[in-house]
Amino acid sequence: MASRRKLKKTIQFVSSELISDIYIRCLMSKDVDLELVEKISVDIMKTNVEFILRANRPDGKDNPKLVKAYYRNLFADWQKAMDIITAEMDKI
């Protein structure tokens, strides 16, 4: 990511799109497990908050290589978390 601001906006955008997708699926389907929908929505929001907070506090502020590695790792972790959430969404 080019900047912390863009990373946080990307995290926020993807989270809001996933929540919108869940509720659209609920509207289009008659037999939906509302507890599962609520659980996935809460997981999305918790993940959103967790990664935005992590984006605010990089390790090794004095060493640019450590900061770059930190954000690379953060982005990889975020992608894994989104993959898990999308796999859960497929159960709806």
C-alpha distances in whole Angstrom, upper triangle without the diagonal:
4,6,7,9,7,6,10,11,9,11,14,15,15,17,19,19,21,23,24,25,27,29,30,31,33,35,35,37,40,40,37,36,35,35,32,31,31,29,26,26,26,24,21,21,22,18,17,18,18,14,14,16,14,11,14,15,14,16,18,17,19,17,14,14,15,12,9,11,11,8,8,11,10,8,11,14,13,13,16,17,17,19,22,22,22,25,26,26,28,31,32
4,7,9,7,8,11,12,11,14,16,16,17,20,21,22,23,26,27,27,29,31,32,33,36,37,38,39,43,43,40,39,38,38,35,33,33,32,29,28,29,27,24,24,24,21,19,20,20,16,15,18,16,13,14,16,14,17,18,16,18,17,13,14,15,12,10,13,13,10,11,14,14,12,15,17,16,17,20,21,20,22,25,25,25,28,30,29,31,34,35
4,5,5,6,9,10,11,13,14,15,17,19,20,21,23,25,26,27,29,31,32,33,35,37,38,39,42,42,39,39,37,37,35,33,32,31,28,27,27,25,23,22,22,20,17,18,18,15,13,15,14,10,11,13,12,15,16,14,17,16,13,15,15,12,11,14,13,10,12,15,13,12,16,17,16,17,20,21,20,23,25,25,26,29,30,29,32,34,35
4,6,5,6,9,10,11,12,14,16,17,18,20,21,23,24,26,27,29,30,32,33,35,36,38,41,41,37,37,35,34,32,30,30,29,26,25,24,23,20,19,19,17,14,15,15,11,9,11,10,7,8,10,10,13,15,13,16,16,14,15,15,11,11,13,12,9,12,14,11,11,15,16,14,16,19,19,19,22,24,23,24,27,28,28,30,33,33
4,5,5,6,9,10,11,12,14,15,17,18,20,21,23,24,26,27,29,30,32,33,35,36,39,39,36,36,34,34,32,29,29,28,26,24,24,23,20,18,19,17,14,14,15,13,10,12,13,9,9,13,13,17,19,16,19,20,17,19,19,15,15,17,15,12,15,17,14,13,17,18,15,17,21,20,19,22,24,23,24,27,28,27,30,33,32
4,5,5,6,9,10,10,12,14,15,16,18,20,21,22,24,26,27,28,30,31,33,34,38,38,35,35,33,33,31,28,28,28,25,23,23,22,19,18,19,17,14,15,16,13,11,14,14,10,12,15,15,19,20,19,21,21,18,19,19,16,15,17,16,12,14,16,14,12,15,17,14,15,19,19,17,20,23,22,22,25,26,26,28,31,30
4,5,5,6,9,10,11,12,14,15,17,19,20,21,23,25,26,27,29,31,32,33,36,36,33,32,31,30,28,26,26,25,22,21,21,19,16,16,17,14,11,13,13,10,8,11,11,8,10,13,13,16,18,17,20,20,17,18,17,14,13,14,13,9,11,13,10,8,12,13,11,12,15,15,14,17,19,19,19,23,24,23,26,28,28
4,5,5,6,9,10,11,12,14,16,17,18,20,21,23,24,26,27,29,30,32,35,35,31,31,29,28,27,24,24,23,20,19,19,17,14,13,14,12,9,10,11,8,6,9,10,7,9,12,13,17,19,18,21,22,19,20,19,16,15,17,15,11,14,15,11,10,14,14,11,13,16,15,14,18,19,18,19,23,23,23,25,28,27
4,5,5,6,9,10,11,12,14,15,16,18,20,21,22,24,26,27,28,30,33,34,30,30,28,28,27,24,24,23,21,19,19,18,15,14,16,14,10,12,14,11,9,12,13,11,12,16,17,20,23,21,25,25,22,23,22,19,18,20,18,14,16,18,14,13,16,16,13,15,18,17,15,18,20,19,19,23,23,22,25,27,27
4,5,5,6,8,10,11,12,14,15,16,18,20,21,22,24,26,27,29,32,32,29,29,27,27,25,23,23,22,19,18,19,17,14,14,16,13,10,13,14,11,10,14,14,11,14,17,17,21,23,22,25,25,22,22,22,19,17,19,17,13,14,16,13,10,13,14,11,11,15,14,12,15,18,16,16,20,21,20,22,25,24
4,6,5,6,9,10,11,12,14,15,17,19,20,21,23,25,26,27,30,30,27,26,25,24,22,20,20,19,16,15,15,14,10,10,12,9,6,9,10,8,7,11,11,10,13,15,16,19,22,22,25,25,22,23,21,18,18,18,16,13,14,14,11,9,12,12,8,10,13,11,10,13,15,13,14,18,18,17,20,23,23
4,6,5,6,9,10,11,12,14,16,17,18,20,21,23,25,26,29,29,26,25,23,23,22,19,18,18,16,14,14,14,10,9,12,10,7,9,11,10,8,12,13,12,14,17,18,22,25,24,27,27,25,26,24,21,21,22,19,16,18,18,15,13,16,15,12,13,16,14,12,16,17,15,16,19,19,18,21,23,22
4,5,5,6,9,10,11,12,14,16,16,18,20,21,23,24,27,28,25,25,23,24,22,19,19,19,16,14,16,15,12,12,14,13,10,12,15,13,12,15,17,15,17,20,21,25,27,26,30,29,27,27,26,23,22,23,21,18,19,20,17,14,17,17,13,14,17,15,12,15,17,15,15,19,19,17,20,22,21
4,5,5,6,9,10,10,12,14,15,16,18,20,21,23,26,26,23,23,22,22,20,17,18,17,14,13,14,13,10,11,13,11,9,12,14,12,12,16,16,15,18,21,21,25,28,27,30,30,27,27,26,23,22,22,21,17,18,18,15,13,15,14,11,11,13,12,9,12,14,11,11,15,15,14,16,19,18
4,5,5,6,9,10,11,13,14,16,17,19,20,21,24,24,21,20,19,19,17,14,14,14,11,9,11,10,6,7,10,8,6,10,12,11,11,14,15,15,17,20,21,25,28,27,31,31,28,28,27,24,23,24,21,18,19,19,16,14,16,15,11,12,14,11,9,12,13,10,11,14,14,13,16,18,17
4,5,5,6,9,10,11,12,14,15,17,18,20,23,23,20,20,18,19,18,14,14,15,13,10,12,12,9,9,12,12,9,12,15,14,14,17,18,18,20,23,24,27,31,30,33,33,31,31,30,27,26,27,24,22,22,22,19,17,19,18,15,15,17,15,12,15,16,13,13,17,16,14,17,19,17
4,5,5,6,9,10,10,12,14,15,16,18,21,22,19,20,19,20,18,14,15,16,13,11,14,14,10,12,15,14,12,15,17,16,16,20,21,20,22,25,26,29,32,32,35,35,32,32,31,28,27,27,26,22,23,23,20,18,19,19,15,15,17,15,12,14,15,12,11,15,15,12,15,17,16
4,5,5,6,9,10,11,12,14,15,17,20,20,16,17,16,17,14,11,13,13,10,8,11,11,8,10,13,12,11,14,16,15,16,19,20,20,22,25,26,29,32,32,36,35,33,32,31,28,27,27,25,22,22,22,19,17,18,17,14,13,15,12,9,11,12,9,8,12,11,9,12,14,13
4,5,5,6,9,10,11,13,14,16,18,18,15,15,13,14,13,9,10,11,9,6,9,10,7,9,12,12,11,14,16,16,17,20,21,21,23,26,27,30,34,34,37,37,35,35,33,30,30,30,27,25,25,25,22,20,21,20,16,16,17,15,12,14,14,11,11,14,12,10,13,15,13
4,5,5,6,9,10,11,12,14,17,18,15,16,15,17,15,11,13,15,12,10,13,14,11,12,16,16,14,17,20,19,19,22,24,24,26,29,30,33,36,36,39,39,37,37,35,33,32,32,30,27,27,27,24,22,23,22,19,19,20,18,15,17,17,14,13,16,15,12,14,16,14
4,6,5,6,9,10,11,12,16,16,14,15,14,16,14,11,13,14,11,10,14,14,12,14,17,16,16,19,21,20,21,24,25,25,27,30,31,34,37,37,40,40,37,37,36,33,32,32,30,27,27,27,24,22,23,22,19,18,19,17,13,15,15,12,10,13,13,9,11,13,11
4,5,5,6,9,10,11,13,14,10,11,11,12,10,7,9,11,8,8,12,12,11,13,16,16,16,18,20,20,21,24,25,25,28,30,32,34,38,38,41,41,39,38,37,34,33,33,31,28,28,27,25,23,23,22,19,18,19,16,14,15,14,11,10,12,11,7,10,11,8
4,5,5,6,9,10,12,13,10,12,10,13,12,8,10,13,11,9,13,14,13,14,17,18,17,20,22,23,23,26,27,28,30,32,34,37,40,40,44,43,41,41,39,37,36,36,34,31,31,31,28,26,27,25,22,22,22,20,17,18,18,14,14,16,14,11,13,14,10
4,5,5,6,9,12,13,11,14,13,16,14,11,14,16,14,13,16,17,16,17,21,21,20,23,25,25,25,28,30,29,32,34,36,39,42,42,45,45,42,42,41,38,37,37,35,32,32,32,29,27,28,27,24,23,24,21,18,19,19,16,14,17,15,12,13,14,11
4,5,5,6,9,10,9,11,11,14,12,10,13,15,13,13,16,17,16,18,21,21,21,24,25,25,26,29,30,30,33,35,36,39,43,43,46,45,43,43,41,39,38,37,35,33,32,32,29,27,27,26,23,22,23,21,18,18,18,15,13,14,13,9,10,11,8
4,6,5,7,8,6,9,8,12,11,8,11,14,12,12,15,17,16,18,21,21,21,24,26,26,27,30,31,32,34,36,38,40,44,44,48,47,45,45,43,41,40,39,37,35,34,34,31,29,29,28,25,24,25,22,20,20,19,16,15,16,14,11,12,12,8
4,6,7,10,9,12,11,15,15,12,14,17,16,15,18,20,19,20,23,24,24,26,28,29,29,32,34,34,36,38,40,43,46,46,50,49,47,47,45,43,42,42,40,37,37,36,34,32,32,31,28,27,27,25,22,23,23,19,18,20,18,14,15,15,12
4,7,9,9,13,13,17,16,13,16,19,17,17,21,22,21,23,26,26,25,28,30,30,31,34,35,35,38,40,41,44,48,48,51,50,48,47,46,44,42,42,40,38,37,37,34,32,32,31,28,27,28,26,23,23,23,20,18,19,18,14,14,15,11
4,6,6,10,11,15,14,12,15,18,17,17,20,21,21,23,26,26,26,29,31,31,32,35,36,36,39,41,42,45,48,48,52,51,49,48,47,45,43,43,41,39,38,37,35,33,33,32,29,28,27,26,23,23,22,19,18,18,16,13,13,12,9
4,6,10,11,14,14,13,16,18,18,19,22,23,23,25,27,28,28,31,33,33,34,37,38,39,41,43,45,47,51,51,55,54,52,51,50,47,46,46,44,41,41,40,38,36,36,34,32,31,30,28,26,26,25,22,20,21,19,16,16,14,11
4,7,9,12,12,12,15,16,16,18,20,21,22,24,26,27,28,30,31,32,34,36,37,38,40,42,44,46,50,50,54,53,51,50,49,47,46,45,43,41,40,39,37,35,34,33,31,30,29,27,25,24,23,20,19,19,16,15,14,12,9
4,6,9,8,8,11,13,13,14,17,18,18,20,22,23,24,26,28,29,30,32,33,34,37,39,40,42,46,47,50,50,48,47,45,43,42,41,39,37,37,35,33,32,31,29,27,26,26,23,21,21,20,17,16,16,13,12,12,10,7
4,5,5,6,9,10,11,13,15,16,17,19,20,21,23,25,26,27,29,31,32,33,35,37,39,41,44,45,49,48,47,46,44,42,41,40,38,36,36,34,32,31,30,28,26,26,24,22,21,21,18,16,16,16,12,11,12,10,7
4,5,5,6,9,10,10,12,14,15,17,18,20,21,23,24,26,27,29,30,32,33,35,37,39,43,44,47,47,46,45,43,41,40,39,37,35,35,34,31,30,30,28,25,25,25,22,20,21,19,16,17,17,13,12,14,12,9
4,5,5,6,9,10,11,12,14,15,16,18,20,21,22,24,26,27,28,30,32,34,35,37,41,42,46,45,44,44,41,39,39,38,35,34,34,32,29,29,29,26,24,25,23,20,20,20,18,15,16,16,13,12,15,12,10
4,5,5,6,9,10,10,12,14,15,16,18,20,21,22,24,26,27,28,31,32,34,36,39,40,44,43,42,41,39,37,37,35,33,31,31,29,27,26,26,23,21,21,20,17,16,17,14,12,13,13,9,9,11,9,8
4,5,5,6,9,10,11,12,14,15,16,19,20,21,23,24,26,27,29,31,33,35,39,39,43,42,41,40,38,36,36,35,32,30,30,29,26,25,25,23,21,21,20,17,16,16,14,11,12,13,9,8,11,10,7
4,5,5,6,9,10,11,12,14,15,17,18,20,21,23,24,26,27,29,31,34,37,38,42,41,40,40,37,35,35,34,32,30,30,29,26,25,26,23,21,21,21,17,16,18,16,13,14,15,12,11,14,13,11
4,5,5,6,9,10,11,12,14,15,16,18,20,21,22,24,26,28,29,31,35,36,40,39,38,38,35,33,33,32,29,28,28,26,24,23,23,20,18,19,18,15,15,16,13,10,13,13,10,10,14,12,11
4,5,5,6,9,10,10,12,14,15,16,18,20,21,22,25,26,28,30,34,34,38,37,36,35,33,31,31,30,27,25,26,24,21,21,20,18,16,16,15,12,11,13,10,7,9,10,7,7,11,10,10
4,5,5,6,9,10,11,13,14,16,17,19,20,21,23,25,27,30,33,33,37,37,35,35,33,31,30,30,27,25,26,24,21,21,21,19,16,17,17,13,12,14,13,9,11,13,11,10,13,13,12
4,5,5,6,9,10,11,12,14,15,17,18,20,21,23,25,28,31,32,36,36,34,34,32,30,30,29,26,24,25,24,20,20,21,18,16,18,17,13,13,16,14,11,13,15,12,12,16,16,15
4,5,5,6,8,10,10,12,14,15,16,18,20,22,23,25,29,30,33,33,32,31,29,27,27,26,23,22,22,20,18,18,18,15,13,14,13,10,10,12,10,8,11,12,10,11,15,15,15
4,6,5,6,9,10,11,12,14,15,16,19,21,22,25,28,29,32,32,30,30,28,26,25,25,22,20,21,19,16,16,16,14,11,12,13,9,8,11,10,7,10,12,11,11,14,15,15
4,5,5,6,9,10,11,12,14,15,17,19,21,24,27,27,31,31,30,30,28,25,26,25,22,20,22,20,17,17,18,16,13,15,15,12,11,15,14,11,14,16,14,14,18,18,18
4,5,5,6,9,10,11,12,14,16,17,19,22,25,26,30,30,29,29,26,24,24,24,20,19,21,19,15,16,17,14,12,15,15,11,12,15,13,11,15,17,15,16,19,20,19
4,6,5,6,8,10,10,12,14,16,17,20,23,24,28,27,26,26,23,21,21,20,17,16,17,15,12,12,13,10,8,11,11,7,9,12,11,9,13,15,14,15,18,19,19
4,6,6,6,9,10,11,13,15,17,20,23,23,27,27,25,25,23,21,21,20,18,15,17,16,12,12,14,12,9,12,13,10,10,14,14,12,14,17,16,16,19,21,21
4,6,5,6,9,10,11,13,15,18,22,22,25,26,25,25,23,20,21,21,18,16,18,17,13,14,16,14,11,15,16,13,13,17,16,15,17,20,19,19,23,24,23
4,6,5,6,9,10,11,13,16,19,20,23,24,23,23,20,18,19,18,15,14,16,14,11,12,14,11,10,13,14,11,13,16,15,14,17,19,19,20,23,24,24
4,5,5,6,9,10,11,14,18,18,22,21,20,20,18,15,16,15,12,11,13,11,8,9,11,9,7,11,12,10,11,15,15,14,17,19,19,20,23,24,25
4,5,5,6,9,11,15,18,17,21,21,20,21,19,16,16,17,13,12,14,14,10,11,14,12,10,13,15,13,14,17,18,17,19,22,22,22,25,27,27
4,5,5,7,10,13,16,16,20,20,20,20,18,15,17,17,13,12,15,14,11,13,16,14,12,16,17,15,16,20,20,19,22,24,24,24,27,29,29
4,5,6,7,10,13,14,17,18,17,17,14,12,14,13,10,9,12,11,8,10,13,11,10,14,15,14,16,19,19,19,21,23,23,24,27,29,29
4,6,7,10,13,12,16,16,15,16,14,11,12,12,9,7,11,11,7,9,12,12,11,14,16,15,16,19,20,20,22,24,25,25,28,30,30
4,6,10,13,11,15,16,15,17,15,11,13,15,11,10,14,14,11,13,16,15,14,18,19,18,19,23,23,23,25,28,28,28,31,33,33
4,7,10,9,13,14,14,15,12,10,13,13,10,10,14,13,11,14,16,15,15,19,20,19,21,24,24,24,27,29,29,30,33,34,35
4,7,7,10,11,10,11,9,6,9,10,6,7,11,11,9,12,15,14,15,18,19,19,21,23,24,25,27,29,29,30,33,35,36
4,6,9,9,10,10,7,6,10,9,7,9,12,11,11,14,16,15,17,20,21,21,23,25,26,27,29,31,31,33,35,37,38
4,5,5,8,9,6,6,10,10,9,11,14,14,14,17,18,19,20,23,24,24,26,28,29,30,32,34,35,36,38,40,41
4,6,7,9,8,6,10,11,10,12,15,15,15,18,20,20,21,23,25,25,27,29,30,31,33,35,36,37,39,41,42
4,6,9,8,8,11,13,13,14,17,18,18,20,22,23,24,26,28,28,30,32,33,34,36,38,39,40,43,45,46
4,6,5,7,9,10,11,13,14,16,17,19,20,21,23,25,26,27,29,31,32,33,35,37,38,39,41,43,45
4,5,5,6,9,10,11,12,14,15,17,18,20,21,23,24,26,27,29,30,31,33,35,36,37,39,42,43
4,5,5,6,8,10,10,12,14,15,16,18,20,21,23,24,26,27,29,30,32,33,35,36,38,40,42
4,5,5,6,9,10,10,12,14,15,16,18,20,21,22,24,26,27,28,30,32,33,34,36,38,40
4,5,5,6,9,10,10,12,14,15,16,18,20,21,22,24,26,27,28,30,32,33,35,37,38
4,5,5,6,9,10,11,12,14,15,17,19,20,21,23,25,26,27,29,31,31,33,36,37
4,6,5,6,8,10,11,12,14,15,17,18,20,21,23,24,26,27,29,30,32,34,36
4,5,5,6,9,10,10,12,14,15,16,18,20,21,23,24,26,27,28,31,33,34
4,5,5,6,8,10,10,12,14,15,16,18,20,21,22,24,26,26,29,31,32
4,5,5,6,9,10,11,13,14,15,17,19,20,21,23,25,26,27,30,31
4,5,5,6,9,10,11,12,14,15,17,18,20,21,23,24,26,28,30
4,5,5,6,9,10,11,12,14,15,17,18,20,21,22,25,27,28
4,5,5,6,9,10,10,12,14,15,16,18,20,21,23,25,26
4,5,5,6,9,10,11,13,14,15,17,19,20,21,24,26
4,5,5,6,9,10,11,12,14,15,17,19,20,22,24
4,5,5,6,9,10,11,12,14,15,16,19,21,22
4,5,5,6,9,10,10,12,14,15,17,19,21
4,5,5,6,9,10,11,13,14,16,18,20
4,5,5,6,9,10,11,12,15,16,18
4,5,5,6,8,10,10,12,15,16
4,5,5,6,9,10,11,13,15
4,6,5,6,9,10,12,14
4,5,5,6,9,10,11
4,5,5,6,9,10
4,5,5,7,10
4,5,6,8
4,5,6
4,5
4
